[in-house]
Each structure stands twice: as structure tokens, then as C-alpha cells.
């Protein structure tokens, strides 16, 4: 009986060493890549970690959602609707004297047309992010992002805490 356990333990240790070696090799290759290629490789690595169960489900969700959100946010400036609305916002904010996208006059409410345009712009960004998720094969994530943002943020935050511990500041949430 003892020999069987020793053999099983030796096999498990060897498998753990091989897995660690694969991950270390991947990490070393990632360091050599440029930013765009690194993002793509990180996505592949994070999906593998999620799909192979290397990390808990919410941690895997966080890894994939985090890299895709970062990639999507970089690509937002290329989306025609987002570009058009951003330009309209810039023009309107200059007209109203808005500083850094924040209505600073606390004595009067923000203009309704400015608030409506801000809402439209944020919706366009959300739709573009979801389209980006879909383009990278994450249909369920895209659906959750658009239809159940609360669940998206709960899973994202739960996974983020697996790696970082402390709660994320609300201003960093999309």
C-alpha cells in the first residue's frame, strides 16, 4: 500500500513540475513580446488558466475580462459611433465650459442635452466593449456585460480579490 501511495505522490509531483515549467516558459515568452502581441498571448494564457481550472472560476473570469476590457478600451477610439459621440461631447463641453467631462457648477443642474449625450456616449462605449468581447469568442461575457452589469462586476471583483485582496474603488468600474 505504501509503495502505491509513494508512486502516486511521485506522479502528482512530476505533473505539478511539468505544469509549473509550462507556465514559467509561457511567462518568459510573454516578456519578449511587444504590447499588442503580449495582450493576445496574455489572453491565450488567461483563457488556458480559466479553462483548465488552474484558478477558481471567478478568478479565471477576472483574468479574461480584465485583459479583454483593457484591449477593448484601447480600441474604443477606432469605433466610428464612439468617435462621433466623443467629438460631439468635446464640442458641447467647450461650449458649456465643462472641465474634464465633469459639470463643475454645483449651483445649477447640468444641462440636459449634455447629460443625455454623456449617457449616449457611455452606452456606445458599453456596446463597443461587448462587441469586442464577442469578437474574441466571449459571448456569455458580452451578454452579462450588457444585460446584467451587477453580476459582471460581482464576478470580476470576486476574481480580482483572489489575486489582489482589497476591494476595488468604485470609480475604476465600467
SULFEN-V845238 format. One record per residue. RES is the residue in one small letter. OMEGA is omega in degrees with one decimal (* if undefined). Layout:
# SULFEN-V845238
RES,OMEGA  RES,OMEGA
This chain:
# SULFEN-V845238
x,-178.9  x,179.5  x,178.9  x,179.1  x,178.8  x,179.3  x,178.6  x,178.4  x,179.0  x,178.2  x,179.5  x,178.3  x,178.6  x,177.8  x,178.2  x,178.1  x,179.6  x,178.6  x,178.8  x,179.4  x,177.2  x,-178.8  x,178.3  x,177.3  x,177.4  x,179.3  x,179.3  x,179.0  x,179.6  x,-178.9  x,-176.2  x,-173.8  x,170.9  x,-173.9  x,-177.6  x,179.4  x,179.0  x,177.7  x,179.8  x,179.2  x,176.0  x,177.5  x,178.4  x,-179.0  x,-178.6  x,176.2  x,178.8  x,178.9  x,179.0  x,-173.0  x,178.5  x,179.1  x,179.0  x,177.6  x,177.0  x,-175.8  x,-179.5  x,176.8  x,176.3  x,176.4  x,179.5  x,-177.7  x,-177.3  x,-179.4  x,-177.6  x,-178.0  x,179.0  x,177.9  x,178.1  x,178.8  x,-179.5  x,-179.0  x,175.9  x,-177.3  x,-177.2  x,-177.1  x,179.4  x,-177.6  x,-174.2  x,-179.2  x,178.9  x,177.8  x,-178.4  x,-178.8  x,177.1  x,178.1  x,177.4  x,177.7  x,178.9  x,-179.0  x,-178.4  x,-179.2  x,175.1  x,180.0  x,-178.2  x,-178.0  x,178.8  x,-177.7  x,178.0  x,175.5  x,-178.5  x,176.8  x,-169.8  x,-176.7  x,-178.2  x,-178.2  x,-179.7  x,175.9  x,177.4  x,178.6  x,-177.5  x,-179.5  x,176.7  x,178.1  x,179.6  x,179.1  x,176.0  x,179.3  x,178.9  x,178.9  x,179.5  x,177.6  x,178.0  x,177.9  x,178.7  x,179.3  x,178.6  x,177.0  x,179.7  x,177.3  x,177.4  x,177.4  x,179.6  x,-178.8  x,178.8  x,171.6  x,-178.4  x,-177.9  x,-179.3  x,178.7  x,179.4  x,179.9  x,179.6  x,-179.1  x,-178.2  x,-170.2  x,-177.2  x,-175.5  x,178.1  x,178.5  x,177.6  x,-178.0  x,177.3  x,179.5  x,178.8  x,-178.0  x,177.4  x,178.1  x,178.7  x,179.4  x,176.7  x,-178.1  x,-169.7  x,176.0  x,-172.2  x,177.7  x,178.8  x,176.6  x,-175.5  x,-179.1  x,178.0  x,179.2  x,176.0  x,*
